[in-house]
Amino acid sequence: GIQVEQSPPDLILQEGANSTLRCNFSDSVNNLQWFHQNPWGQLINLFYIPSGTKQNGRLSATTVATERYSLLYISSSQTTDSGVYFCAVWSGGSNYKLTFGKGTLLTVNP
Amino acid sequence: SAVISQKPSRDICQRGTSLTIQCQVDSQVTMMFWYRQQPGQSLTLIATANQGSEATYESGFVIDKFPISRPNLTFSTLTVSNMSPEDSSIYLCSGTGDGYIQYFGAGTRLSVL
């Protein structure tokens, strides 16, 4: 099956700093989503981005499908950005199954 | 987008007992899924909940341990049977909406003593 690798595994920032999270995948994808899991465990959908670039406030994402990677940018980070960021992909078929990466644990200190 | 409600949000159970988790979506979704997230780990798909028929289980998960029902398009249940401490995890329900986008419930945090 498709492999999903995220980097870095851990990231510690000071409030106000910028960061880039990366997601590499081993096959072409029909769906790629970025999620934020907050400290209470809730998984929040950030972006649906199988290709191209999207922006939502301080967050933006870019997927280069031909090179099989996606980037999540966080600018002017805040303590509420802390948590785990997951990349998940679906490579096709009728089952819509998402395969998750292992995540990046982000800690933003005040 | 789809809003997915899951309950209970958390529970503490004794080994050997069973817990049923409910998942309700506010709109019709094409597919519904159940995931497990063990402590400090990523999400692993347990099964796809099929409306009116048996769920499709992933390798390593069996119906006797994780029976799933989906009587209609907007409701599903997952039962964790004959629990042991190794079943302590977060269990999450998801559904597809707006095409391929998956939305997740808030999860059920299960602790087994």
Interface residues (C-beta under 8 A of the other chain):
Chain A: N30 N31 Q33 F35 W40 G41 Q42 L43 N45 Y48 P50 F86 A88 W90 N95 Y96 K97 L98 F100 G101 K102 G103
Chain B: S1 T30 M31 F33 Q37 Q41 S42 L43 T44 L45 T48 T56 I90 L92 S94 T96 D98 Y100 I101 Q102 Y103 F104 A106 G107 R109
